[in-house]
Amino acid sequence: PSSRQQKPVMQTRALLFACALIGVTALPAHETVKVTLRVFSGTQDPTWMLSPAQAEEFHANFSATMCRSDIAAFYPTLGYTGFVVSVGASQVELKGCFASERWLLSTAVAVPTSVILYVESQLAALEFMPSDGELSVPTFQPIPKSLGDTPVVGPDTPPKYSPATDDDGYFESHQTENNCYDYSTDIATNTFAQPGRGSGHKWTENTCSNMNSSAILDGLQWYGTELPEGQPETGHYVALLIWPETNFHWIRKDARGLWSHKPGGTPVRDTDNTGSQITDPSKSDFSPWTQFCGFMVAVPSQLHIN
């Protein structure tokens, strides 16, 4: 390319670099660095602290971090959706910043090998997705404060698909404090609810039988493995899926007859990993939650969820 063609590109890179430096100088000095891998649904995402040497390396290299602006649409609905790095009272989301994501993954502590391999495969696939060439500089934002208000229990009728109003809008306003189990049962506990914990017998194994037993102790009713037609007389249908030896995921049937779900502390959605509406959870793409366990009935007023 000619020098005239190169000049705008060089100016753009210089501007982006300058913006990144501004972000770095605004960071708290000598603060610890916490990394969160956004990947789970039923349980809290894996988190770990960087060592002093790793934290220093992160700070030194952050100014050169560039992310693809168009990549968000290619990340799965359920599963790996990037990293969050927290420094002091601020945090930054890293998505589409492949070199940074791989480096952060290499620092992981006590993360199962199955999760590491899965994230590596996702990054490899994402990196080859078509791009419009637009890049952006990640910026730190204040960490939202935990609201922790009184739980909200939905009605004993099939819930409407309306994240903004469901349970007084708590699945949006208290998004990070409620997970798939909260949403599927239509009870916003604000505690990242776990099967069995509300009844004093929290699940102990990430298996269909253990999760089902723990949910039944919470008050859910077993239905079976065949797709239910229509709606139950009271309450609504839910379904359980397992990422073998790793994690669990619950989804629910809404009043309109389709299914929706809330992967971990991320937004509610009504599509699977292919972007398709969910008519039969046993046949939809929720990989790596590939083991379908069956259907149950949830009557919110009769449940003990926590």
DODREN-767226 format. One record per residue: x, y, z of N, C-alpha, C, CB in turn; chain; residue in one letter; residue number from 1. Coordinates in steps of 0.1 Angstrom, whole numbers. Glycine has a CB too. Layout:
<sites>
n_x, n_y, n_z, ca_x, ca_y, ca_z, c_x, c_y, c_z, cb_x, cb_y, cb_z, chaine, residu, num
X, Y, Z, X, Y, Z, X, Y, Z, X, Y, Z, A, a, NUM
...
</sites>
This chain:
<sites>
n_x, n_y, n_z, ca_x, ca_y, ca_z, c_x, c_y, c_z, cb_x, cb_y, cb_z, chaine, residu, num
8, -12, 0, 0, 0, 0, 9, 13, 0, -9, 0, 12, A, p, 1
3, 23, -5, 11, 36, -6, 11, 42, 8, 4, 46, -16, A, s, 2
21, 52, 10, 22, 59, 22, 9, 67, 26, 34, 69, 22, A, s, 3
2, 71, 15, -10, 78, 17, -21, 69, 23, -16, 85, 4, A, r, 4
-21, 56, 19, -30, 46, 24, -27, 42, 38, -31, 34, 15, A, q, 5
-14, 42, 41, -9, 37, 54, -12, 48, 65, 5, 34, 54, A, q, 6
-12, 61, 62, -13, 71, 72, -25, 71, 80, -12, 85, 65, A, k, 7
-37, 69, 74, -49, 68, 83, -49, 56, 92, -62, 68, 74, A, p, 8
-44, 45, 87, -43, 33, 95, -34, 35, 107, -38, 21, 87, A, v, 9
-22, 42, 105, -13, 45, 116, -19, 54, 126, 0, 50, 110, A, m, 10
-26, 64, 121, -32, 74, 130, -43, 67, 138, -39, 85, 122, A, q, 11
-51, 58, 132, -61, 51, 140, -55, 43, 151, -70, 42, 131, A, t, 12
-44, 35, 147, -37, 27, 157, -32, 35, 169, -26, 19, 151, A, r, 13
-26, 47, 165, -20, 56, 175, -31, 61, 185, -13, 67, 169, A, a, 14
-43, 64, 179, -54, 69, 187, -59, 58, 196, -65, 74, 178, A, l, 15
-60, 46, 191, -65, 35, 200, -55, 32, 211, -67, 23, 191, A, l, 16
-42, 33, 208, -32, 30, 218, -33, 41, 229, -18, 30, 211, A, f, 17
-35, 53, 224, -36, 64, 234, -48, 62, 243, -36, 78, 227, A, a, 18
-59, 58, 237, -71, 56, 245, -68, 45, 255, -83, 52, 236, A, c, 19
-61, 34, 251, -58, 23, 260, -50, 28, 272, -52, 12, 252, A, a, 20
-40, 36, 269, -31, 41, 279, -39, 49, 290, -20, 50, 274, A, l, 21
-49, 57, 285, -57, 65, 294, -65, 55, 304, -68, 73, 286, A, i, 22
-70, 44, 298, -76, 34, 306, -67, 28, 317, -82, 23, 298, A, g, 23
-54, 26, 313, -45, 20, 322, -42, 29, 334, -32, 16, 315, A, v, 24
-39, 42, 330, -35, 52, 341, -47, 54, 351, -31, 65, 334, A, t, 25
-59, 50, 347, -70, 52, 356, -72, 40, 365, -83, 54, 348, A, a, 26
-64, 30, 363, -66, 18, 372, -59, 20, 385, -59, 6, 365, A, l, 27
-65, 14, 396, -59, 15, 409, -45, 9, 409, -68, 9, 420, A, p, 28
-36, 16, 416, -22, 10, 416, -21, 0, 427, -12, 22, 419, A, a, 29
-13, -10, 425, -9, -21, 435, -21, -28, 440, -2, -14, 446, A, h, 30
-32, -29, 431, -44, -37, 435, -42, -51, 430, -57, -30, 429, A, e, 31
-48, -61, 437, -49, -74, 433, -57, -76, 420, -53, -84, 444, A, t, 32
-55, -86, 412, -62, -88, 400, -70, -101, 400, -53, -87, 387, A, v, 33
-83, -100, 399, -91, -112, 399, -96, -115, 385, -103, -111, 409, A, k, 34
-96, -128, 381, -100, -132, 368, -112, -141, 370, -89, -140, 361, A, v, 35
-123, -138, 362, -135, -146, 361, -136, -152, 347, -147, -138, 366, A, t, 36
-137, -165, 346, -140, -172, 333, -155, -174, 332, -132, -185, 333, A, l, 37
-161, -167, 323, -175, -168, 321, -178, -181, 313, -181, -156, 314, A, r, 38
-183, -191, 319, -185, -204, 312, -196, -212, 318, -173, -211, 312, A, v, 39
-199, -211, 331, -209, -220, 338, -223, -214, 337, -205, -223, 352, A, f, 40
-233, -222, 341, -247, -218, 342, -252, -220, 356, -255, -225, 332, A, s, 41
-252, -233, 361, -258, -236, 374, -250, -231, 386, -259, -251, 375, A, g, 42
-237, -231, 385, -228, -227, 396, -221, -214, 392, -218, -238, 400, A, t, 43
-215, -208, 402, -207, -196, 400, -195, -199, 390, -201, -190, 413, A, q, 44
-192, -189, 382, -181, -191, 373, -167, -193, 380, -180, -179, 363, A, d, 45
-158, -200, 374, -144, -201, 380, -138, -188, 381, -136, -211, 372, A, p, 46
-132, -185, 393, -124, -173, 395, -111, -176, 402, -132, -163, 404, A, t, 47
-101, -168, 399, -88, -170, 406, -81, -156, 406, -80, -180, 398, A, w, 48
-71, -155, 414, -63, -143, 416, -50, -145, 408, -60, -140, 430, A, m, 49
-45, -135, 401, -32, -135, 394, -21, -133, 404, -31, -124, 383, A, l, 50
-10, -140, 402, 1, -138, 411, 7, -124, 409, 12, -149, 408, A, s, 51
15, -119, 418, 21, -106, 416, 28, -104, 402, 30, -102, 427, A, p, 52
35, -114, 398, 42, -113, 385, 32, -113, 374, 52, -125, 384, A, a, 53
22, -121, 375, 11, -122, 364, 4, -109, 364, 2, -133, 366, A, q, 54
1, -103, 375, -6, -90, 376, 2, -79, 369, -10, -86, 390, A, a, 55
15, -80, 372, 24, -70, 366, 24, -71, 351, 38, -71, 372, A, e, 56
24, -84, 346, 24, -86, 332, 11, -82, 325, 26, -101, 329, A, e, 57
0, -84, 333, -13, -80, 327, -13, -65, 326, -24, -84, 337, A, f, 58
-9, -57, 336, -9, -43, 335, 0, -38, 324, -4, -37, 349, A, h, 59
12, -44, 322, 21, -40, 312, 16, -42, 298, 34, -48, 314, A, a, 60
8, -53, 296, 3, -56, 283, -10, -51, 279, 4, -71, 281, A, n, 61
-18, -46, 289, -32, -42, 287, -33, -31, 277, -38, -38, 300, A, f, 62
-23, -22, 277, -24, -11, 267, -24, -15, 253, -13, -1, 270, A, s, 63
-19, -27, 250, -19, -32, 236, -30, -41, 233, -6, -39, 234, A, a, 64
-40, -43, 242, -51, -52, 240, -61, -46, 230, -58, -55, 253, A, t, 65
-64, -53, 220, -74, -49, 210, -84, -60, 209, -67, -46, 196, A, m, 66
-97, -57, 207, -107, -67, 206, -116, -65, 194, -116, -66, 219, A, c, 67
-120, -76, 188, -129, -75, 176, -143, -70, 181, -130, -89, 169, A, r, 68
-147, -59, 174, -160, -53, 178, -172, -61, 173, -161, -39, 172, A, s, 69
-170, -70, 164, -181, -77, 158, -183, -91, 163, -180, -77, 143, A, d, 70
-175, -95, 173, -174, -109, 177, -185, -114, 186, -161, -112, 183, A, i, 71
-192, -105, 193, -201, -109, 203, -212, -119, 198, -208, -97, 209, A, a, 72
-216, -116, 186, -227, -124, 180, -223, -139, 177, -232, -118, 167, A, a, 73
-210, -141, 177, -205, -155, 174, -203, -163, 186, -192, -154, 166, A, f, 74
-203, -157, 198, -201, -165, 211, -214, -172, 213, -198, -155, 223, A, y, 75
-213, -184, 219, -225, -193, 221, -235, -186, 231, -221, -206, 226, A, p, 76
-248, -190, 230, -258, -186, 239, -255, -191, 253, -272, -190, 234, A, t, 77
-251, -203, 253, -248, -210, 266, -234, -216, 265, -258, -222, 269, A, l, 78
-226, -213, 275, -212, -217, 275, -202, -206, 276, -209, -225, 263, A, g, 79
-191, -207, 270, -180, -197, 271, -184, -184, 265, -167, -202, 264, A, y, 80
-183, -173, 273, -187, -159, 268, -176, -149, 271, -200, -155, 273, A, t, 81
-164, -153, 274, -153, -144, 276, -148, -144, 290, -157, -130, 272, A, g, 82
-140, -134, 293, -134, -132, 307, -138, -118, 312, -119, -133, 306, A, f, 83
-138, -118, 326, -140, -105, 333, -128, -104, 342, -153, -104, 341, A, v, 84
-120, -93, 341, -109, -90, 350, -113, -79, 359, -96, -87, 341, A, v, 85
-111, -81, 372, -115, -71, 382, -102, -66, 389, -125, -77, 392, A, s, 86
-101, -53, 390, -90, -46, 397, -96, -36, 406, -80, -40, 386, A, v, 87
-95, -38, 419, -101, -28, 428, -116, -28, 427, -95, -14, 426, A, g, 88
-121, -16, 425, -136, -15, 423, -140, -14, 408, -140, -2, 430, A, a, 89
-131, -17, 399, -134, -17, 385, -132, -30, 378, -125, -6, 378, A, s, 90
-139, -32, 367, -137, -45, 360, -138, -42, 345, -148, -55, 364, A, q, 91
-132, -51, 337, -133, -50, 322, -136, -64, 317, -119, -45, 317, A, v, 92
-145, -64, 306, -149, -76, 300, -140, -78, 287, -164, -75, 295, A, e, 93
-134, -89, 286, -125, -93, 275, -132, -103, 266, -111, -97, 279, A, l, 94
-136, -99, 255, -143, -108, 245, -139, -104, 231, -159, -107, 247, A, k, 95
-134, -114, 224, -129, -111, 211, -115, -106, 211, -138, -101, 204, A, g, 96
-108, -107, 223, -94, -103, 224, -86, -116, 226, -92, -93, 237, A, c, 97
-84, -123, 215, -80, -137, 216, -67, -139, 223, -80, -143, 202, A, f, 98
-57, -131, 220, -44, -133, 226, -45, -131, 242, -34, -123, 221, A, a, 99
-53, -121, 246, -55, -119, 260, -63, -130, 267, -62, -105, 263, A, s, 100
-73, -135, 260, -81, -146, 265, -73, -158, 267, -93, -148, 256, A, e, 101
-64, -161, 257, -56, -173, 258, -46, -172, 270, -48, -176, 245, A, r, 102
-40, -160, 271, -31, -158, 282, -38, -159, 296, -25, -144, 281, A, w, 103
-50, -153, 297, -57, -155, 310, -60, -169, 312, -70, -146, 309, A, l, 104
-64, -177, 302, -67, -191, 304, -55, -199, 309, -72, -197, 291, A, l, 105
-43, -195, 304, -31, -201, 308, -28, -199, 323, -19, -197, 300, A, s, 106
-34, -189, 329, -32, -186, 343, -42, -193, 352, -32, -171, 346, A, t, 107
-51, -200, 347, -62, -206, 354, -57, -215, 366, -71, -214, 345, A, a, 108
-64, -214, 377, -61, -221, 389, -74, -230, 393, -57, -212, 401, A, v, 109
-72, -243, 394, -82, -252, 399, -94, -252, 390, -87, -248, 413, A, a, 110
-92, -250, 377, -103, -251, 367, -102, -265, 360, -102, -240, 356, A, v, 111
-113, -273, 360, -112, -286, 354, -106, -287, 340, -126, -293, 354, A, p, 112
-99, -298, 337, -93, -299, 324, -104, -299, 313, -85, -312, 323, A, t, 113
-116, -304, 316, -126, -305, 306, -130, -290, 302, -139, -312, 311, A, s, 114
-130, -281, 311, -134, -267, 309, -123, -260, 301, -136, -260, 322, A, v, 115
-110, -263, 304, -99, -257, 297, -99, -261, 283, -86, -261, 304, A, i, 116
-101, -274, 280, -101, -279, 266, -113, -273, 259, -102, -294, 266, A, l, 117
-125, -272, 265, -136, -267, 259, -134, -252, 255, -149, -268, 268, A, y, 118
-129, -244, 264, -126, -230, 261, -116, -228, 250, -122, -222, 273, A, v, 119
-106, -237, 250, -96, -236, 239, -102, -239, 226, -84, -246, 242, A, e, 120
-111, -249, 225, -118, -252, 212, -127, -241, 208, -126, -265, 214, A, s, 121
-133, -234, 217, -142, -223, 214, -134, -211, 208, -150, -218, 226, A, q, 122
-122, -208, 215, -114, -197, 210, -108, -200, 196, -102, -195, 220, A, l, 123
-105, -213, 194, -100, -217, 180, -110, -215, 170, -95, -231, 180, A, a, 124
-123, -218, 173, -133, -216, 163, -137, -202, 161, -146, -224, 168, A, a, 125
-137, -194, 172, -141, -180, 171, -131, -172, 164, -143, -174, 185, A, l, 126
-118, -175, 165, -108, -167, 158, -109, -168, 143, -94, -172, 162, A, e, 127
-116, -178, 138, -117, -180, 123, -131, -175, 118, -115, -194, 119, A, f, 128
-139, -169, 127, -151, -164, 122, -149, -151, 113, -160, -160, 134, A, m, 129
-157, -149, 103, -155, -137, 94, -156, -124, 102, -166, -137, 84, A, p, 130
-148, -115, 98, -147, -102, 105, -148, -90, 96, -133, -101, 112, A, s, 131
-154, -79, 102, -155, -67, 94, -143, -58, 96, -168, -59, 98, A, d, 132
-133, -63, 104, -121, -56, 106, -121, -45, 117, -117, -49, 93, A, g, 133
-132, -42, 123, -133, -32, 133, -128, -37, 146, -148, -28, 135, A, e, 134
-119, -29, 152, -113, -32, 165, -117, -22, 176, -98, -33, 164, A, l, 135
-117, -26, 188, -121, -16, 199, -111, -19, 211, -135, -18, 204, A, s, 136
-110, -8, 219, -102, -9, 231, -111, -12, 243, -94, 4, 233, A, v, 137
-108, -23, 250, -115, -26, 263, -113, -16, 273, -112, -40, 268, A, p, 138
-124, -12, 280, -122, -2, 291, -128, -7, 304, -130, 11, 286, A, t, 139
-122, -2, 315, -127, -6, 328, -139, 2, 332, -116, -4, 338, A, f, 140
-148, -5, 339, -161, 1, 344, -162, -2, 358, -173, -4, 335, A, q, 141
-170, 6, 366, -172, 3, 380, -179, -10, 382, -181, 14, 387, A, p, 142
-176, -18, 392, -182, -31, 394, -196, -28, 400, -174, -40, 404, A, i, 143
-207, -34, 394, -220, -31, 400, -221, -37, 414, -231, -38, 391, A, p, 144
-228, -29, 423, -230, -34, 436, -241, -44, 437, -233, -22, 445, A, k, 145
-239, -54, 447, -249, -64, 449, -261, -58, 455, -243, -75, 458, A, s, 146
-273, -61, 450, -286, -55, 455, -292, -63, 466, -296, -54, 443, A, l, 147
-292, -76, 465, -296, -85, 476, -309, -82, 482, -285, -84, 486, A, g, 148
-319, -79, 474, -332, -76, 480, -340, -89, 483, -340, -67, 470, A, d, 149
-352, -87, 489, -360, -98, 493, -364, -106, 480, -373, -93, 499, A, t, 150
-364, -120, 481, -367, -128, 470, -381, -125, 464, -366, -143, 473, A, p, 151
-383, -127, 451, -396, -125, 445, -400, -139, 439, -395, -114, 433, A, v, 152
-412, -143, 442, -418, -156, 438, -428, -153, 427, -424, -164, 450, A, v, 153
-427, -160, 416, -436, -159, 405, -449, -166, 408, -430, -164, 392, A, g, 154
-459, -165, 399, -472, -171, 401, -472, -186, 398, -483, -164, 392, A, p, 155
-482, -193, 403, -483, -208, 400, -490, -211, 387, -491, -214, 412, A, d, 156
-488, -202, 377, -492, -204, 364, -480, -203, 354, -503, -194, 360, A, t, 157
-481, -208, 342, -470, -207, 333, -465, -193, 331, -473, -213, 319, A, p, 158
-452, -190, 333, -447, -176, 333, -447, -171, 318, -434, -175, 339, A, p, 159
-449, -158, 317, -448, -151, 304, -433, -149, 301, -456, -138, 304, A, k, 160
-430, -149, 289, -416, -146, 285, -415, -131, 284, -412, -153, 272, A, y, 161
-410, -125, 295, -409, -111, 296, -398, -107, 306, -422, -104, 299, A, s, 162
-385, -109, 303, -375, -106, 313, -375, -93, 320, -361, -107, 306, A, p, 163
-381, -83, 313, -381, -69, 319, -392, -68, 330, -384, -59, 309, A, a, 164
-402, -77, 330, -412, -76, 340, -414, -89, 349, -426, -74, 333, A, t, 165
-408, -100, 344, -409, -113, 352, -403, -111, 366, -402, -124, 344, A, d, 166
-410, -115, 376, -406, -114, 390, -401, -99, 393, -394, -124, 393, A, d, 167
-409, -90, 389, -406, -76, 391, -394, -71, 384, -405, -73, 406, A, d, 168
-390, -78, 373, -378, -75, 366, -365, -78, 372, -378, -60, 363, A, g, 169
-366, -87, 383, -353, -90, 390, -343, -98, 381, -357, -98, 402, A, y, 170
-348, -105, 371, -338, -113, 363, -330, -104, 354, -346, -123, 355, A, f, 171
-334, -91, 354, -326, -81, 347, -319, -72, 357, -334, -72, 338, A, e, 172
-326, -66, 367, -320, -57, 377, -311, -65, 386, -331, -51, 385, A, s, 173
-313, -78, 389, -305, -86, 398, -298, -97, 389, -313, -92, 410, A, h, 174
-295, -94, 377, -290, -104, 367, -279, -113, 372, -286, -97, 355, A, q, 175
-269, -107, 378, -257, -115, 382, -260, -123, 395, -245, -106, 385, A, t, 176
-271, -121, 402, -274, -128, 415, -283, -139, 413, -279, -118, 425, A, e, 177
-288, -141, 401, -298, -152, 398, -293, -160, 386, -312, -146, 395, A, n, 178
-295, -173, 387, -290, -182, 377, -301, -190, 370, -280, -192, 383, A, n, 179
-297, -201, 363, -307, -209, 356, -317, -215, 365, -300, -220, 348, A, c, 180
-313, -220, 377, -323, -226, 386, -333, -216, 391, -315, -233, 398, A, y, 181
-328, -204, 395, -337, -193, 398, -348, -191, 387, -330, -180, 402, A, d, 182
-342, -189, 375, -351, -185, 364, -361, -196, 361, -343, -181, 352, A, y, 183
-356, -208, 360, -365, -220, 356, -376, -222, 366, -356, -232, 355, A, s, 184
-373, -220, 379, -384, -221, 389, -392, -209, 390, -378, -225, 402, A, t, 185
-389, -198, 384, -395, -185, 385, -395, -179, 399, -410, -186, 380, A, d, 186
-384, -181, 405, -382, -175, 418, -368, -168, 418, -382, -186, 430, A, i, 187
-368, -155, 420, -356, -147, 420, -351, -146, 435, -358, -132, 414, A, a, 188
-342, -156, 438, -337, -156, 452, -326, -146, 455, -332, -170, 455, A, t, 189
-319, -142, 444, -308, -133, 445, -296, -140, 453, -311, -120, 452, A, n, 190
-296, -154, 452, -286, -161, 459, -278, -171, 450, -292, -169, 471, A, t, 191
-281, -170, 437, -276, -180, 428, -279, -194, 433, -260, -179, 426, A, f, 192
-292, -197, 433, -298, -209, 439, -292, -222, 434, -313, -209, 437, A, a, 193
-291, -231, 444, -286, -244, 441, -296, -255, 444, -272, -247, 448, A, q, 194
-298, -265, 436, -307, -276, 439, -304, -283, 452, -307, -287, 428, A, p, 195
-314, -283, 461, -313, -290, 474, -309, -281, 485, -303, -301, 473, A, g, 196
-303, -269, 482, -298, -261, 493, -309, -255, 501, -289, -249, 487, A, r, 197
-320, -252, 495, -331, -246, 502, -338, -256, 512, -342, -241, 492, A, g, 198
-337, -269, 509, -342, -279, 517, -332, -285, 527, -349, -290, 509, A, s, 199
-320, -280, 527, -309, -284, 536, -301, -296, 531, -315, -288, 548, A, g, 200
-303, -300, 518, -296, -311, 512, -291, -308, 498, -305, -324, 512, A, h, 201
-281, -298, 498, -276, -294, 485, -270, -305, 477, -265, -283, 487, A, k, 202
-271, -305, 464, -266, -315, 455, -251, -318, 458, -267, -311, 440, A, w, 203
-246, -330, 456, -233, -334, 459, -225, -339, 446, -232, -344, 470, A, t, 204
-233, -343, 436, -227, -349, 424, -233, -342, 412, -228, -364, 424, A, e, 205
-225, -339, 402, -231, -333, 390, -236, -344, 380, -220, -324, 383, A, n, 206
-247, -350, 385, -253, -361, 377, -268, -359, 376, -250, -375, 383, A, t, 207
-274, -365, 367, -289, -364, 365, -296, -369, 378, -294, -372, 353, A, c, 208
-292, -380, 383, -299, -386, 395, -297, -377, 407, -294, -400, 398, A, s, 209
-285, -372, 410, -283, -364, 421, -290, -351, 420, -268, -362, 424, A, n, 210
-290, -344, 409, -296, -331, 407, -312, -333, 408, -293, -325, 393, A, m, 211
-317, -344, 402, -331, -346, 402, -336, -348, 417, -335, -358, 394, A, n, 212
-328, -356, 424, -332, -359, 438, -331, -346, 447, -322, -369, 444, A, s, 213
-321, -338, 444, -320, -325, 452, -331, -316, 449, -307, -319, 449, A, s, 214
-335, -315, 436, -346, -307, 432, -360, -312, 437, -347, -306, 416, A, a, 215
-361, -325, 438, -374, -330, 444, -375, -326, 459, -374, -345, 442, A, i, 216
-363, -326, 466, -363, -322, 480, -367, -307, 481, -349, -325, 486, A, l, 217
-364, -300, 471, -368, -285, 470, -383, -284, 467, -360, -278, 460, A, d, 218
-390, -294, 463, -404, -294, 460, -408, -295, 446, -409, -281, 465, A, g, 219
-398, -297, 437, -401, -300, 423, -407, -314, 421, -389, -298, 413, A, l, 220
-415, -316, 411, -422, -329, 409, -416, -335, 396, -437, -327, 408, A, q, 221
-412, -347, 396, -407, -354, 385, -419, -357, 375, -401, -368, 389, A, w, 222
-416, -354, 362, -426, -357, 351, -422, -368, 343, -428, -344, 343, A, y, 223
-410, -368, 338, -405, -379, 329, -396, -374, 318, -417, -386, 322, A, g, 224
-393, -383, 309, -383, -379, 298, -390, -376, 285, -374, -390, 296, A, t, 225
-403, -378, 284, -411, -375, 272, -415, -361, 272, -423, -385, 270, A, e, 226
-414, -354, 261, -418, -340, 260, -432, -338, 264, -415, -335, 245, A, l, 227
-435, -329, 274, -449, -327, 278, -456, -318, 268, -449, -320, 292, A, p, 228
-469, -321, 266, -477, -313, 257, -485, -304, 266, -486, -322, 249, A, e, 229
-488, -292, 260, -496, -282, 268, -489, -278, 280, -509, -288, 271, A, g, 230
-497, -275, 291, -492, -270, 303, -497, -278, 315, -495, -255, 305, A, q, 231
-491, -279, 326, -496, -286, 338, -508, -279, 344, -485, -289, 348, A, p, 232
-516, -286, 352, -528, -279, 358, -523, -268, 367, -536, -290, 366, A, e, 233
-512, -270, 374, -507, -260, 383, -492, -259, 380, -510, -263, 398, A, t, 234
-486, -247, 380, -472, -245, 378, -468, -245, 364, -465, -256, 386, A, g, 235
-455, -249, 361, -450, -249, 348, -439, -260, 347, -444, -235, 344, A, h, 236
-436, -263, 334, -426, -274, 332, -412, -268, 332, -429, -281, 319, A, y, 237
-402, -276, 337, -388, -272, 336, -381, -285, 331, -382, -268, 350, A, v, 238
-368, -283, 327, -360, -294, 322, -346, -292, 327, -361, -295, 306, A, a, 239
-339, -303, 328, -325, -303, 333, -316, -309, 323, -325, -311, 347, A, l, 240
-304, -303, 321, -294, -308, 313, -281, -308, 321, -293, -300, 300, A, l, 241
-272, -317, 317, -259, -318, 324, -247, -317, 314, -258, -331, 332, A, i, 242
-237, -309, 318, -224, -309, 312, -217, -320, 320, -217, -295, 312, A, w, 243
-215, -332, 314, -210, -343, 322, -197, -340, 330, -206, -354, 313, A, p, 244
-199, -343, 343, -188, -341, 353, -184, -327, 355, -176, -349, 349, A, e, 245
-192, -317, 350, -187, -303, 350, -198, -293, 356, -184, -299, 337, A, t, 246
-210, -293, 351, -220, -283, 354, -234, -287, 350, -216, -269, 347, A, n, 247
-244, -280, 355, -258, -283, 352, -265, -270, 346, -265, -288, 364, A, f, 248
-276, -272, 340, -284, -261, 334, -299, -265, 334, -279, -258, 319, A, h, 249
-307, -255, 338, -321, -257, 339, -328, -247, 329, -327, -255, 353, A, w, 250
-339, -251, 323, -347, -243, 314, -361, -244, 317, -344, -246, 299, A, i, 251
-370, -235, 312, -384, -236, 316, -393, -234, 304, -387, -225, 327, A, r, 252
-405, -239, 305, -415, -237, 294, -424, -225, 298, -424, -250, 292, A, k, 253
-425, -216, 289, -432, -203, 291, -447, -205, 287, -426, -191, 285, A, d, 254
-455, -195, 290, -469, -196, 287, -472, -197, 272, -476, -183, 292, A, a, 255
-463, -192, 263, -465, -192, 249, -462, -206, 243, -457, -182, 242, A, r, 256
-457, -215, 251, -454, -229, 246, -440, -231, 242, -463, -232, 235, A, g, 257
-432, -221, 242, -417, -222, 239, -409, -222, 252, -413, -211, 229, A, l, 258
-397, -225, 251, -388, -226, 263, -378, -215, 263, -381, -239, 263, A, w, 259
-374, -211, 275, -364, -200, 277, -355, -204, 288, -371, -186, 279, A, s, 260
-344, -197, 290, -334, -200, 300, -325, -188, 303, -325, -212, 296, A, h, 261
-318, -189, 314, -309, -179, 319, -295, -185, 322, -315, -171, 331, A, k, 262
-286, -185, 313, -273, -191, 316, -265, -183, 327, -264, -191, 303, A, p, 263
-264, -189, 339, -257, -183, 349, -261, -169, 352, -242, -183, 346, A, g, 264
-251, -160, 354, -254, -146, 357, -256, -137, 345, -244, -140, 366, A, g, 265
-258, -143, 333, -260, -136, 321, -275, -134, 318, -253, -143, 309, A, t, 266
-278, -126, 307, -292, -123, 304, -300, -135, 301, -292, -113, 293, A, p, 267
-313, -134, 303, -323, -143, 299, -324, -144, 283, -337, -140, 305, A, v, 268
-326, -156, 278, -328, -157, 263, -337, -168, 260, -314, -159, 257, A, r, 269
-342, -169, 248, -351, -179, 243, -346, -187, 231, -365, -173, 240, A, d, 270
-333, -187, 229, -328, -195, 218, -317, -204, 223, -322, -185, 207, A, t, 271
-313, -214, 215, -302, -223, 219, -289, -218, 212, -305, -238, 215, A, d, 272
-279, -227, 212, -266, -222, 207, -266, -221, 192, -256, -232, 211, A, n, 273
-276, -225, 185, -277, -223, 171, -285, -210, 167, -283, -235, 164, A, t, 274
-291, -204, 178, -299, -192, 176, -314, -196, 173, -294, -184, 164, A, g, 275
-317, -209, 174, -331, -213, 171, -339, -213, 184, -330, -228, 166, A, s, 276
-352, -210, 182, -362, -211, 193, -362, -225, 198, -376, -206, 189, A, q, 277
-366, -227, 211, -365, -240, 218, -379, -246, 219, -359, -239, 232, A, i, 278
-382, -256, 211, -395, -263, 211, -394, -276, 219, -400, -265, 197, A, t, 279
-382, -282, 218, -380, -295, 225, -365, -294, 231, -381, -307, 216, A, d, 280
-364, -292, 244, -351, -291, 250, -342, -303, 248, -352, -289, 265, A, p, 281
-348, -315, 247, -340, -327, 245, -333, -328, 231, -349, -339, 247, A, s, 282
-338, -319, 222, -332, -319, 208, -326, -306, 205, -343, -322, 198, A, k, 283
-325, -297, 214, -319, -284, 211, -304, -284, 214, -326, -273, 219, A, s, 284
-297, -275, 209, -282, -274, 210, -278, -266, 222, -275, -269, 198, A, d, 285
-275, -273, 233, -270, -266, 245, -256, -271, 249, -280, -269, 257, A, f, 286
-249, -275, 239, -235, -281, 241, -227, -270, 248, -229, -285, 228, A, s, 287
-218, -274, 258, -215, -288, 261, -224, -295, 272, -201, -289, 266, A, p, 288
-236, -288, 274, -246, -295, 283, -253, -305, 274, -256, -284, 290, A, w, 289
-247, -316, 272, -252, -326, 262, -260, -337, 268, -240, -332, 255, A, t, 290
-261, -339, 281, -269, -350, 287, -282, -344, 291, -261, -356, 299, A, q, 291
-293, -349, 285, -306, -345, 288, -311, -354, 299, -316, -345, 276, A, f, 292
-316, -348, 310, -320, -356, 322, -335, -358, 323, -316, -349, 334, A, c, 293
-343, -349, 318, -358, -351, 319, -365, -338, 323, -361, -362, 329, A, g, 294
-378, -340, 324, -387, -329, 327, -393, -330, 341, -399, -328, 317, A, f, 295
-396, -318, 347, -402, -317, 361, -412, -306, 360, -391, -315, 372, A, m, 296
-420, -306, 371, -430, -295, 373, -426, -287, 385, -445, -301, 375, A, v, 297
-427, -274, 382, -423, -264, 393, -436, -256, 397, -412, -255, 389, A, a, 298
-440, -256, 409, -451, -248, 414, -444, -238, 424, -462, -257, 421, A, v, 299
-441, -226, 420, -433, -217, 428, -437, -215, 442, -434, -203, 421, A, p, 300
-450, -215, 445, -455, -213, 459, -451, -224, 468, -470, -210, 460, A, s, 301
-448, -236, 462, -446, -248, 470, -431, -252, 471, -454, -260, 464, A, q, 302
-423, -243, 465, -408, -246, 464, -400, -240, 476, -403, -242, 451, A, l, 303
-389, -246, 479, -380, -241, 489, -366, -239, 482, -379, -250, 502, A, h, 304
-365, -228, 475, -353, -226, 466, -344, -216, 473, -357, -220, 453, A, i, 305
-331, -219, 473, -321, -210, 479, -307, -214, 473, -321, -211, 494, A, n, 306
</sites>
